[in-house]
Amino acid sequence: MVVLAEWYMSRIVKDITGLANEVINILLKEVSMHWEEMKNETWVYYYRMIGDHYWYLAEVSNADKIGEMIDKA
C-alpha cells in the first residue's frame, strides 16, 4: 500500500511540475511578445500568474529546489 501511495504521489508531482512549467513558458512568451502593448494592470496580472505557478512548483519540489522556486516567484 505504501509503494502505491509513493508511486501516486510521484505521479502527481510529475504532472503538476510539467503543467506549471508549461504555463510559465506560455505566459513568458505571451508577455514578451506583447510587452509594449500591455497596460500596467495587464502586466501585473501576467507576472502574478507566473509567480503563482512558481509557488505551485515550490510546494511540490524537494528541499534543495524550494529556495530557487521561491526566489523566482
C-alpha positions as CSV (number, residue, x, y, z in Angstrom):
1,M,0.0,0.0,0.0
2,V,2.9,2.4,0.8
3,V,4.5,1.7,-2.5
4,L,1.3,2.5,-4.3
5,A,0.9,5.8,-2.4
6,E,4.5,6.8,-3.2
7,W,4.0,6.0,-6.8
8,Y,0.8,8.0,-6.9
9,M,2.5,11.0,-5.2
10,S,5.4,10.9,-7.6
11,R,2.9,10.9,-10.5
12,I,1.1,13.9,-9.1
13,V,4.3,15.8,-8.6
14,K,5.4,15.0,-12.1
15,D,2.1,16.2,-13.6
16,I,2.0,19.4,-11.6
17,T,5.6,20.2,-12.4
18,G,5.0,19.6,-16.1
19,L,1.8,21.7,-16.3
20,A,3.2,24.5,-14.2
21,N,6.4,24.7,-16.3
22,E,4.2,24.7,-19.5
23,V,2.0,27.5,-18.2
24,I,5.1,29.5,-17.1
25,N,6.7,29.2,-20.6
26,I,3.4,30.1,-22.4
27,L,2.9,33.2,-20.2
28,L,6.5,34.3,-20.5
29,K,6.3,34.0,-24.3
30,E,3.0,35.9,-24.3
31,V,4.3,38.7,-22.1
32,S,7.5,39.1,-24.2
33,M,5.5,39.2,-27.5
34,H,3.1,41.9,-26.3
35,W,5.2,43.8,-23.8
36,E,4.8,47.3,-25.4
37,E,1.0,46.9,-25.9
38,M,0.3,45.9,-22.3
39,K,-1.1,48.3,-19.7
40,N,0.3,48.1,-16.2
41,E,-2.7,46.2,-14.9
42,T,-2.3,43.5,-17.5
43,W,1.4,43.3,-17.0
44,V,0.9,42.8,-13.2
45,Y,-1.8,40.2,-13.9
46,Y,0.5,38.1,-16.1
47,Y,3.5,38.3,-13.7
48,R,1.3,37.5,-10.7
49,M,0.1,34.4,-12.6
50,I,3.7,33.4,-13.4
51,G,4.6,33.9,-9.7
52,D,1.7,31.7,-8.6
53,H,2.9,28.9,-10.8
54,Y,6.4,29.1,-9.4
55,W,4.8,28.9,-6.0
56,Y,3.0,25.7,-7.1
57,L,6.3,24.3,-8.2
58,A,7.8,25.2,-4.8
59,E,5.1,23.4,-3.0
60,V,5.9,20.1,-4.8
61,S,9.6,20.5,-5.1
62,N,12.2,18.8,-2.9
63,A,14.0,20.8,-0.3
64,D,17.0,21.8,-2.4
65,K,14.8,23.4,-5.1
66,I,12.3,25.2,-2.9
67,G,14.6,28.2,-2.4
68,E,15.1,28.6,-6.1
69,M,11.4,28.4,-6.8
70,I,10.5,30.9,-4.1
71,D,13.2,33.4,-5.4
72,K,11.6,33.1,-8.9
73,A,8.1,33.6,-7.6
